[in-house]
Amino acid sequence: MAAPHFDKSENADIEEQRRLRADQVFEVVRRDGEEELARPSSSLAWSGLAAGLAIGFSVVAEATLHYRLPAGGGWVPVVADAGYAVGFILVILGKLQLFTENTITPVMPICYAPTKKNFRSLARLWGIVFLANMVGAALFGTFIVYSGAFSPGMISEVVAISLHAADGSFMDISVKGIGAGFLIAALVWILANVKGGELFLVFVVTYVIALAEFSHVIAGAVEMAVLVLTGEMSFSGVVFGFIVPAFLGNVVGGTVLFALIAYGQIKEELTEKVKR
């Protein structure tokens, strides 16, 4: 109920400045998800390929900062990790199809209407986007190693970063993947309720992923491609040592934890609205 000491114009201004309720944020994400589920396969594939390529700039930017900053300072990794946000800014603000964003957006329509059609549509979207992201990431890794655009010192820096990302057991990388998946899903949810400041939000969240050394399956795929192409790891080693555990962790963090919990908080409110 509006306070009596504000006139109609003032109350309209106040309402305009209010944040969306949780159920309204859900509806924004759900409608976006329905649009994504209905997109043609070719559109998803090209967008996913572009995202896989663009995310490679996270690896390049981070490696460049490591390479350019003076060695020996304990502060260097903290600054260099800021470069990790570059690819995510390109992908998320460019509305490209990134698999980890899709652990929440197209899941919301299924939470609301868990039909066979929606499940099939989700499987189609996940399959196409993940494969396209992997191809794009592999192509970018090939570009880093073979294009001649980067000096041997820069490539060595990328290899060092990549080896660090791959260091850990299956369980270690899976758990780190949960953190990345949860944060990306949270970012998608928050962006649905933001008008302005999107660049800052994407930067902060993805910077935290880098600082915490969480495992992101698509950005990590660029690094893993570099390791395979330089002979540092075998193909099977990167698939079962990084890609699979990071994939599982991202899905658990984005879908099982964040998406389902976010839906759970507004499920009763939606039920009441339907009853009315």
N, C-alpha and C positions, 0 to 999 in steps of 0.2 A: 504494500500500500504506500502510495506517495505521501510524503510529509506535507501538511497543509500550508506551511510557510514558503513553499516554492510554487511558482506559477507553472502553467502548462509548458511554456518554452524552456524554463529551467529544468523541469523534470525530464523533458525530452533530451536535453543535453546530458543529464546525469545517466539516463538509460543508455545513451550512445557510448558513454565511457565505461560502462560496466562490463566486466569480463563475462564470457559465456559460462553457463553452468556445465557441469560434467556431462549431463545427458545431451546438451547441445553440442559440446565438443565431439562426443561420440557420433552424433548425427552427421557432423561435418566430415569426420573421418570415414564413416560408413558410406556416405554418398560418393566420396572420392574413391573408395574401394569398389563400389558398384561400377563406376566408370572404368576403372582399371580392369576389372573382370570382363567387361564387355568389349575391350579394345581388340582389334584384329591382331592375329598372331604376328604378322609381318611388322606391325607398329611396335609391338612389345620387343621383338627381336632386334630391330634397328636401334631402338632406344636403349635396350640392355647392352648392346654392343658399344654404343657411345658412352654409356656409363662405365663400362669396364675399361675403356681407353682413358676416360677423363680421370678416373680414380688413380691412375698411374701417376698423376702429377702430385699426389700426396707423397708417394715414395721419392720422386725426384726432388720435390721441394725440401723434404726432410733431409735427404742425403746432401743436397746443395748447401744447406745451412751447416751441417756437420763439416762439410769439406771446406767451407769458406771461413768459418769461425776459428779463432786461434785454439790450437790444441792444448790440452792439459787443464783447462778450467772445468771444475765440477758443474758449473752453470751451463756449459755448452749444450748438453742433452735437453735441459729444460727449455732453452731457447729454440733449439733445432726441432723439438717436437711440435712447435707451433706450425711448422711447414706441413705437418700431416693433415691439417684442416683444409688445405688448398683444394685437393681433389673432391672432397666432400662438399665444399662450397659450390664447385662447378656442377656437381651432380644433383644436389638437393635443390639449390636455387634454380638450376636449369631444368628441373622437372624431368630428369632422366630416370630410367627404370633401374633402381639398385635393389638387389635381392633383399638386403637387410631392412630396407624400408617396407618391403612387401611382407615382412613377417607380422605386420600389424594392419596396414591399410586394407588389403583385400580380405583379411581375416574377420574384420568387424561385420561385414554383411553375413558371414557364416554364423557368427555369434547370434545375430538377430534372426536369421532364417537358415538353419542348418539343413538345407535341402541337398539332394544328390547333385542337382545341377550346379549349385554353388560350390560344392566340394570338387566336382570335375573342373569347373572353371578355375578354381584355385590351383589345382594340380597342373593345369595347362599353363597358367601364368607363372607359377614357381619354376616349372621345368624350362620354359622358354627363357625367362629372365636370367635364371641361374646359369644356364648354358651360354647365353649371349654374354653375360658378365665375364664368365671364365675365358671365353674366346678373346674378348676385348683386353682382359688383363694379360693373357698370354702374348697377344700381339704387342702390347706396350712393353712387356718384359723383353721381347725380341728386339724391339726398337732400342731399348736401353743398351743391350749387349752388342748389337750388330750395326746400328745405323751410323756410327762414327760421330754422332752428335755429342757424345760425352767422352771426356778424357779418361785414360786408364785409372787415374786417381779417383775420379767420380764413380766409375764402375766399381772400384774396390770399396768405396764407401757404401754403395748400394748393397754389395755383397755382405759387408759387415753387418749392416742393419738387418738384412734378410736372414742371416745366420742367427742373429739374436732373436728374431721373431719366431724362428723354427725351433729354438732351444726349449725343450720341455717335453714331458711325457704326454701321452694321449689325454690323460685326465687333466694335466696342467693347462693344456691349450683349450680343452673343452670348457673348463671353468672360466678361463680368461675370455672365451667366446661368449659366455653367458653375460658377462659385464658389458661387452660391446653391443650385443643384441638388445639388452635392456635399455641402454642409453640411446641407441638409434631409435628404438620404438618410442621411448619417452620424448625424444626430440620431435618426432612426427606428431605426437599427441599435442605437445606444447605449441608447435607451429600453427595448429588449427585454431588457436585462440590468440594469435599474435597479429597485430597490425603495425608493421614497422619493427625494426630490430632483428629481422630474420638472420641477417648476416652475422651479427654478434652471437646469436644463439647457436647457430651451426658451428661457428668457430669455437665457442666455449666447450660445447659437448664433445666435439671430435678431438679437441686439444686434450681434454681429460682422458679420452680413450687412449691417446698416445702416451700421456704421462703415466697412466696406470699400466701401460703395456698390455692392454686387452687385445684379444685376437679378433680381427675382422676378416672374414673369409675372402672377400673380394679384393680389398687392398692387399691382403696377405698373398693372394694368388699372383699378383704382379711380382712380389718378392720371391715367391716360390719358383716362378718361371725363370727368373734371373739365376737362381741357384741351380736349376736343372741345366740351363744353357751354358753356364760356366763350369759345369761338372762338379759343383760342390755337393749336390745331393742327387739321388736317383729320382726318376719320375714316380715310382711306387713309394719312395720315401716321403716325398712331399704330399702325395695324395693321402696316404694313411697316417702320416706323421703330423700333417697340418690341416689340409683341406677338409678331411672328414671330421676331425674333432672340432675345428673352428665352425664348420657348418652346423653341426649338432648344437654347439654352445650358442651360436647366434639364434637358432630357431627356439631353443629353450628360453633364452633370455627375452627375445622379442615377442614370441607367440605364447608360450606356456606361462611365462611369468607376467610380463607387462600387459599384453593384449587381453588375456583372460581376466586378470585382476582388474584392469581398467573397465572391462565390461561388467564384471561382477559388482562394482560399486554403483552402477546405474541400472542394473537389471530390474530391480523392484520398481524404480521410478518409471521405466518404460512400460512395465506390466500395468501399472496404475493408469498410465495415459491411454493404453489400449482399452482398458475396462471402461473408461469414460467415453 
